[in-house]
């Protein structure tokens, strides 16, 4: 016949929760040793031999075994830890029974297991622990070895022992609560920061997905009028035989071809954005693709490129090319004569530098770039804001600086972009 245990009994506990219990056991051992020493050497109170031969050794041995065995157990269940709590409570109850019961100031230490149980246990084991601790408290009010039978030197010594002991127990419990609350507060703060970070990343992903959807929709809508214009261009070639008209139609055909290629790239990028996940590619291939897209939109720019001497493999998603391209677009807007792209690898990771010879921006304007969308007629701001979001997804940094004759925008990425993703 098998005994079925409740579900919470098998629920595993986390490492920091087990540390709280271990700290409590160590605290209790120190308190019992100090109390016995205080009883014997300061107030010359002769306690029963069980205090020295049974209760204190059980507490010290339990604490020693706990610290010895605990590192070997990666996870203990709530039932197992509750059983350890019951053991420590029974030892403490025996200690208090032989030292005056509820008259002993140490009775207030029973608050400590209740506080720790409420922190580390779920509702059912915490409720059991509260009931057990309360029962022990009331039993010690009725059954105990009278303190007056322990050869106390004087009544003043008894009152002094009680008042001083109460103050010492209050201080000890305060220290124990501090040892519990501070690590718990730090863990809660870290969890809150992780939650805010995850929420921010989720909003960024949603924003990027919305932009990709909008781009795909716009590309499909623009495809129809471009096809119509191509048909009109073909028709006009037959009805306008003059050389000037043919030259104008050639320019029109070239521009239509540029638009169609740009739309094709937008469709491809939007389709890739709908399939999240990193992929591997050579840095040289990545830069070649970015240069191709930039040259398609700005055919008058040479875009000199500097790459590291050693080959580098990137592990990225499709958003990084958009981030670099946005910086090139903004540079080309303010520097129609010169835009350069430089890639460098260092001990910290990878750096993309976009350099232009534009007039540059004021320091106050540089500090606001990428922080939020800016309302400007030339469209600057939204692209850099999007770039900032993309860089943050890579745990990187977007940095701007202005020299005498140039403005430099840098994307600083960690080594994670050059490391293959791990698959569990």
C-alpha positions in Angstrom: 0.0 0.0 0.0 1.6 3.2 -1.2 1.2 6.6 0.6 0.3 9.4 -1.8 2.0 12.7 -0.9 0.5 16.1 -1.7 1.8 17.9 -4.8 3.6 20.6 -2.8 5.7 18.0 -1.0 7.7 17.2 -4.2 7.9 20.8 -5.4 11.7 21.6 -5.8 13.1 24.6 -4.0 15.6 27.1 -5.5 19.2 27.4 -4.3 18.7 30.8 -2.6 15.7 29.5 -0.6 17.9 26.6 0.7 20.5 29.2 1.7 17.9 31.1 3.8 17.3 27.9 5.8 21.0 27.2 6.2 21.6 30.7 7.5 18.8 30.2 10.0 20.4 26.9 11.3 23.8 28.6 11.6 22.2 31.6 13.4 20.3 29.2 15.8 23.4 27.2 16.6 25.3 30.4 17.5 22.5 31.7 19.6 22.2 28.4 21.6 26.0 28.3 22.2 26.1 31.9 23.4 23.0 31.4 25.6 24.5 28.4 27.3 27.8 30.2 27.9 25.9 33.2 29.2 23.8 31.1 31.5 26.8 29.3 33.0 29.6 32.0 33.1 27.7 35.2 33.7 24.7 34.2 35.8 25.9 30.9 37.1 22.7 29.2 36.3 23.0 25.4 36.4 20.9 24.0 33.5 20.0 20.3 33.1 22.7 18.0 31.6 20.4 17.4 28.6 21.2 20.9 27.4 24.9 20.0 27.0 24.6 16.3 26.1 21.5 16.2 23.8 20.0 19.5 22.5 23.1 21.5 21.8 24.9 18.6 20.1 21.9 17.8 18.0 21.7 21.4 16.8 25.4 21.6 16.0 25.5 18.2 14.3 22.4 19.1 12.2 23.9 22.4 11.1 27.3 20.8 10.3 25.6 18.1 8.2 23.4 20.6 6.5 26.4 22.7 5.3 28.3 19.6 4.4 25.5 17.9 2.4 23.6 21.0 1.0 26.1 21.7 -1.9 25.6 18.2 -3.2 21.9 18.6 -3.5 21.0 20.9 -6.4 17.4 20.8 -5.5 15.5 19.7 -2.3 11.8 19.4 -2.3 9.5 21.5 0.0 8.7 18.4 1.9 12.3 17.6 2.7 13.0 21.2 3.8 9.9 21.2 5.9 11.1 18.0 7.6 14.4 19.7 8.4 12.5 22.6 9.9 10.5 20.3 12.1 13.7 18.7 13.3 15.2 22.1 14.2 11.9 23.1 15.9 11.9 20.0 18.1 15.5 20.5 19.1 14.7 24.2 20.0 11.6 23.1 21.9 13.7 20.6 24.0 16.2 23.4 24.6 13.6 25.8 25.7 11.8 23.1 27.8 14.9 22.6 29.9 15.6 26.3 30.3 12.4 27.8 31.6 10.0 27.4 28.7 8.1 30.6 27.8 9.9 32.5 30.6 13.2 32.1 28.7 13.7 35.1 26.3 14.8 32.7 23.6 11.1 31.8 23.2 10.9 34.7 20.8 13.2 33.0 18.4 10.2 30.9 17.3 9.3 34.0 15.2 12.3 33.3 13.0 11.2 30.0 11.4 7.7 31.5 10.7 9.3 34.5 8.9 11.6 32.2 6.9 8.8 29.7 6.1 6.6 32.5 4.7 9.5 33.5 2.4 10.6 30.1 1.0 7.5 27.9 1.3 4.2 27.8 -0.6 0.9 28.3 1.3 0.4 24.7 2.6 3.8 24.0 4.1 4.0 27.5 5.5 0.7 27.0 7.2 1.8 23.7 8.7 5.0 25.4 10.0 3.0 28.2 11.6 0.7 25.7 13.3 3.6 23.6 14.6 5.5 26.7 15.9 2.3 28.0 17.6 1.6 24.7 19.2 5.2 24.5 20.5 4.9 28.0 22.0 1.6 27.2 23.8 3.0 23.9 25.1 6.0 25.6 26.5 3.7 27.9 28.4 2.4 24.8 30.2 5.2 22.4 30.4 8.8 23.3 31.2 11.5 23.0 33.8 11.0 25.9 36.2 13.9 28.3 36.0 13.7 28.9 39.8 14.8 25.3 40.4 18.1 25.8 38.7 20.0 27.3 41.6 19.8 31.0 40.5 22.0 33.1 42.8 19.4 35.8 43.4 16.1 37.2 42.1 17.9 40.3 40.7 20.1 38.0 38.6 16.9 36.3 37.3 15.3 39.7 36.2 18.6 40.9 34.8 19.0 37.7 32.8 15.4 38.0 31.5 15.7 41.7 30.4 19.2 41.4 28.9 18.2 38.2 27.2 15.1 39.8 25.6 17.2 42.7 24.3 19.8 40.2 22.9 17.1 38.1 21.2 15.5 41.1 19.7 18.9 42.2 18.2 19.6 38.6 17.0 16.2 38.3 15.2 16.7 41.7 13.6 20.1 40.6 12.2 18.5 37.4 10.9 15.7 39.2 9.3 18.2 41.6 7.7 20.1 38.6 6.4 16.9 37.4 4.7 15.4 40.6 3.5 18.5 42.2 1.9 19.3 39.2 -0.4 15.6 38.8 -1.2 15.3 42.5 -2.0 18.3 42.3 -4.3 16.9 39.3 -6.1 13.5 41.0 -6.5 15.2 44.1 -7.9 17.2 41.9 -10.4 14.0 40.1 -11.4 12.3 43.5 -11.9 15.1 44.7 -14.0 15.0 41.6 -16.1 11.2 41.9 -16.5 11.5 45.6 -17.6 14.3 44.6 -20.1 12.2 41.8 -21.5 9.2 44.1 -21.8 11.3 46.6 -23.6 12.7 44.0 -26.0 9.2 42.7 -26.6 8.0 46.2 -27.5 11.0 46.7 -29.8 10.3 43.4 -31.5 6.7 44.3 -31.9 7.7 47.7 -33.4 10.1 46.1 -35.8 7.5 43.6 -36.9 5.0 46.4 -37.4 7.5 48.3 -39.6 8.2 45.1 -41.6 4.5 44.5 -42.1 4.1 48.1 -43.2 7.0 47.9 -45.5 5.7 44.8 -47.1 2.3 46.3 -47.6 3.7 49.5 -49.0 5.9 47.5 -51.4 2.9 45.6 -52.8 0.8 48.7 -53.1 3.6 50.6 -55.0 4.2 47.6 -57.3 1.0 48.3 -59.3 1.6 52.0 -60.1 5.2 51.2 -61.1 4.0 48.5 -63.5 1.6 51.0 -64.9 4.3 53.5 -65.4 6.5 50.9 -67.1 3.6 50.2 -69.6 3.2 53.9 -70.2 7.0 54.2 -70.8 6.9 51.4 -73.4 3.9 53.0 -75.1 5.5 56.4 -75.2 8.6 55.0 -77.0 6.4 54.0 -79.9 4.5 57.3 -80.1 7.4 59.7 -79.5 10.2 59.0 -82.0 12.2 62.2 -81.3 15.7 61.7 -79.9 15.1 64.1 -76.9 12.0 62.2 -76.0 13.9 58.9 -76.2 16.6 60.2 -73.9 14.0 61.3 -71.4 12.3 57.9 -71.6 15.7 56.2 -71.0 16.1 58.3 -67.8 12.5 57.4 -66.8 13.2 53.7 -67.5 16.4 53.8 -65.4 14.5 55.4 -62.5 11.7 52.9 -62.7 14.3 50.1 -62.7 15.8 51.6 -59.5 12.4 51.8 -57.9 11.5 48.2 -58.8 14.8 46.9 -57.4 14.3 48.9 -54.2 10.8 47.4 -53.8 12.1 44.0 -54.5 14.7 44.5 -51.7 11.9 45.8 -49.4 9.8 42.7 -50.1 12.7 40.4 -49.4 13.7 42.1 -46.2 10.1 42.2 -45.0 9.8 38.4 -45.7 13.0 37.8 -43.8 11.8 39.8 -40.9 8.8 37.6 -40.6 11.2 34.7 -40.0 13.1 35.7 -36.8 16.3 34.0 -35.8 20.0 34.5 -36.4 22.0 33.1 -39.2 25.7 32.9 -40.1 27.4 34.9 -42.9 30.8 36.3 -43.6 31.4 39.9 -42.7 32.5 40.7 -46.3 29.3 39.3 -47.7 27.2 41.3 -45.2 29.0 44.5 -46.1 28.7 43.7 -49.8 24.9 43.4 -49.5 24.7 46.7 -47.5 26.8 48.4 -50.2 24.6 47.1 -52.9 21.5 48.4 -51.3 23.1 51.8 -50.5 24.5 52.2 -54.1 21.0 51.4 -55.5 19.6 54.3 -53.6 22.6 56.6 -54.0 24.4 55.7 -57.2 26.5 58.9 -57.1 28.3 57.8 -53.9 31.5 55.7 -54.1 31.2 54.4 -50.5 34.8 53.4 -49.7 34.9 50.4 -47.3 37.6 49.3 -44.9 37.4 45.7 -43.5 39.6 43.8 -41.0 42.4 41.8 -42.4 41.2 38.6 -40.9 38.0 36.9 -42.1 35.1 37.3 -39.6 31.9 35.3 -39.5 28.8 37.0 -38.2 25.8 35.4 -36.4 23.1 38.0 -36.8 19.5 38.5 -38.0 18.3 40.7 -40.8 17.8 43.8 -38.6 21.5 44.6 -38.4 21.8 45.5 -42.1 18.9 47.9 -41.6 20.7 49.6 -38.7 23.9 50.1 -40.8 22.0 51.2 -43.8 20.1 53.8 -41.8 23.3 55.4 -40.7 24.6 55.5 -44.3 21.3 57.1 -45.4 21.6 59.8 -42.8 25.3 60.4 -43.6 24.5 60.7 -47.4 21.7 63.2 -46.6 24.2 65.6 -45.0 27.3 64.7 -47.0 26.5 64.3 -50.7 30.2 64.2 -51.6 31.7 61.7 -49.1 30.4 58.8 -47.1 32.7 55.9 -45.9 32.1 52.7 -44.0 34.8 51.2 -41.8 34.6 47.9 -39.9 37.0 47.1 -37.1 37.4 44.2 -34.7 39.0 44.5 -31.2 39.1 42.8 -27.9 35.6 44.0 -27.0 33.9 43.0 -30.3 33.0 44.6 -33.6 32.7 48.2 -34.5 30.9 49.7 -37.6 31.9 53.3 -38.3 30.0 55.5 -40.8 32.0 58.6 -41.6 30.8 61.7 -43.5 32.1 65.2 -44.3 28.9 67.0 -43.6 28.5 70.2 -41.6 27.8 68.1 -38.5 25.5 68.6 -35.7 25.7 70.5 -32.4 26.7 68.5 -29.3 23.2 68.9 -27.9 21.7 67.4 -31.1 24.3 64.5 -31.1 23.2 63.6 -27.5 19.6 63.2 -28.6 20.2 61.2 -31.7 18.7 57.7 -31.4 17.1 58.4 -28.0 13.6 59.1 -29.4 12.0 59.9 -32.8 12.6 63.5 -33.7 10.0 65.6 -35.6 12.0 67.0 -38.5 10.9 67.7 -42.1 13.8 65.8 -43.6 12.8 62.6 -41.8 15.9 62.4 -39.6 15.2 60.8 -36.2 12.9 57.8 -36.9 15.7 55.9 -38.8 18.2 56.6 -36.0 15.6 55.7 -33.4 15.0 52.4 -35.2 18.8 51.8 -35.4 19.1 52.4 -31.6 16.4 49.8 -31.0 18.2 47.3 -33.2 21.6 47.9 -31.6 20.0 47.4 -28.1 18.7 44.1 -29.2 22.3 43.0 -29.7 23.3 44.5 -26.3 25.4 47.0 -28.2 25.9 50.8 -28.2 25.2 53.5 -30.7 27.6 56.4 -30.4 28.0 59.7 -32.3 31.0 62.1 -32.3 31.9 65.2 -34.3 35.4 66.2 -35.3 36.5 69.3 -37.2 35.7 68.1 -40.7 33.7 65.0 -40.2 30.9 63.3 -38.2 31.3 59.7 -37.1 28.5 57.3 -36.2 29.6 54.0 -34.5 27.7 50.8 -33.8 29.7 48.9 -31.1 28.7 45.3 -30.8 30.0 42.7 -28.4 31.7 39.4 -29.3 28.3 37.7 -29.3 27.8 38.7 -32.9 30.9 36.7 -33.8 29.9 33.6 -31.8 27.7 30.8 -33.0 24.4 30.5 -31.2 24.1 27.5 -28.8 21.4 25.0 -29.3 20.2 23.1 -26.3 
